[in-house]
Amino acid sequence: MSKSRTTQIKHPGTVESVQGNTVVVRIESQAACGQCHAKSHCGMVESADKLIEVSHHNASEYTVGENVIVTLKQSLGYRALLLGYIIPFLILLLALFAITLSTGREALAALIAVLLMVPYYALLYRYRHKLRKTFHFELE
């Protein structure tokens, strides 16, 4: 029986704090992202440092300032890409075309299309705890 290997997205980071069973890791944007196969899908390249909360049953093993590797399954990275970029883009595009075709008013269509992002991101925020369980980061 062959065992399938799961591809991981990896980013180096530094432990910022340890709180209960949670390790807070600061992910640093580095030139190493240039070699990552998921760099075109990852928001890490475009921004400064990010704080990631990682649940770990032995969180007390980690100390502030320790260098760690944060990993995420590649399939979850693609799901994050879908939720964060592709679905909002499709909502904007479809709303823009539908409203422009039905009213002929481009400015109104653009305004409504942008305003449709508010309920979408409000839904993501509302279900953030469920999403946090889905997007499970691990430490190496």
C-alpha positions in Angstrom: 0.0 0.0 0.0 1.5 3.3 -1.0 1.3 6.2 1.4 0.4 9.6 -0.2 2.6 12.5 0.8 0.9 15.7 1.7 2.6 18.8 0.3 3.1 21.5 2.9 3.5 25.3 2.7 6.2 26.3 5.1 7.3 29.7 6.5 10.0 30.4 9.1 8.9 32.4 12.1 9.8 33.4 15.7 7.7 32.6 18.8 6.2 35.9 20.1 4.3 34.5 23.0 3.0 31.3 24.6 -0.5 31.5 26.1 -2.0 28.2 27.4 -2.1 25.8 24.4 -1.5 28.5 21.9 1.8 29.6 20.5 1.8 33.0 18.7 4.4 33.1 15.9 5.6 36.1 13.9 6.0 35.1 10.3 8.7 37.2 8.6 8.6 38.1 4.9 11.9 36.9 3.6 13.7 36.4 0.3 13.0 32.7 0.9 9.5 33.3 -0.3 10.9 33.8 -3.8 11.6 30.1 -3.9 8.3 28.9 -2.5 6.1 27.1 -5.0 3.0 28.8 -3.5 4.3 32.4 -3.6 1.9 33.5 -6.3 -1.0 32.4 -4.1 0.3 33.6 -0.7 -0.2 37.0 0.8 3.0 36.7 2.8 5.1 38.2 0.0 3.1 41.4 -0.2 3.1 42.4 3.4 5.3 42.8 6.5 5.2 40.5 9.5 2.1 38.5 10.3 1.1 37.0 13.6 -0.2 33.4 13.5 -1.9 31.6 16.4 -0.9 27.9 16.4 -2.7 25.5 18.8 -0.3 23.0 20.2 -0.8 20.4 22.9 2.7 21.0 24.3 2.9 24.8 23.8 5.0 25.1 27.0 7.9 23.5 25.1 8.3 26.7 23.1 10.0 29.8 24.4 9.7 33.4 23.3 12.3 34.2 20.6 12.7 30.6 19.5 12.9 30.1 15.7 10.2 27.7 14.3 8.7 26.6 11.0 5.0 27.1 10.6 3.4 24.6 8.2 0.0 24.4 6.5 -1.3 21.8 4.1 -1.1 23.1 0.6 -4.8 22.2 -0.1 -5.7 24.5 2.8 -3.6 27.2 1.2 -5.7 26.9 -1.9 -8.9 27.0 0.1 -7.7 30.2 1.8 -6.9 31.6 -1.7 -10.5 30.8 -2.8 -12.1 32.4 0.2 -9.9 35.4 0.4 -9.4 36.3 -3.3 -11.3 34.3 -5.9 -14.8 34.4 -4.4 -14.7 38.1 -3.7 -13.4 38.8 -7.2 -16.2 36.7 -8.7 -18.8 38.6 -6.6 -17.4 41.9 -7.7 -17.3 40.9 -11.3 -20.7 39.3 -11.5 -22.3 42.2 -9.6 -20.6 44.8 -11.8 -21.8 43.1 -15.0 -25.3 42.3 -13.8 -26.0 45.8 -12.5 -24.4 47.6 -15.4 -26.5 45.5 -17.9 -29.7 46.0 -16.0 -29.3 49.7 -15.2 -26.7 51.0 -17.6 -25.2 53.1 -14.8 -21.5 52.1 -14.3 -20.9 54.2 -11.3 -23.8 52.7 -9.4 -22.8 49.2 -10.4 -19.2 49.8 -9.1 -20.5 51.2 -5.8 -22.9 48.3 -5.3 -20.3 45.7 -6.3 -17.8 47.2 -3.7 -20.5 47.4 -1.1 -21.3 43.7 -1.6 -17.9 42.9 -0.1 -19.1 44.1 3.3 -21.6 41.3 3.9 -19.1 38.7 2.4 -16.3 39.7 4.7 -18.8 40.1 7.6 -19.8 36.4 7.0 -16.1 35.4 7.0 -15.6 37.3 10.2 -18.8 35.7 11.8 -17.5 32.2 11.0 -13.9 33.0 11.9 -13.9 30.4 14.8 -15.1 27.7 12.4 -12.5 28.7 9.9 -9.8 28.8 12.5 -10.5 25.1 13.1 -10.4 24.3 9.4 -7.1 26.2 8.8 -4.9 24.3 11.2 -1.3 25.5 11.4 1.4 23.2 12.8 4.9 23.8 14.1 8.0 21.9 13.0 
